[in-house]
């Protein structure tokens, strides 16, 4: 798995899918540039690691038992990539779906764009 694919999966599982605040923050510090941005269609732009950590924690708090599962292999093009995923309680039908697009810089995420999708 290339670095962009790894970043996509780590963002999904280690940053936005992690319930433990210390592990989540450590992952964000590892995979995001200092000036990284997370673009959320419902709450707008979250700039910097502190803001990304806050929004990831807030999202997890709304559904701590949900798991993000990629539904296709990550795709890459140049310094960008995307991964399609579903989320829900393990063993149940997914509750929602989305696609994460990233722009990478210096082997870290400079920007994440979240798009919600119709369930497959």
Secondary structure, DSSP 8 states (H G I E B T S, - for coil): --HHHHHHHHIIIIISS---HHHHHHHHHHHEEEEEEEEETTTEEEESHHHHHHHHHHHHHH-TTEEEEESS--EEETTEEEEEEEEEETTS--SEEEEEEEEEETTEEEEEEEEEE---
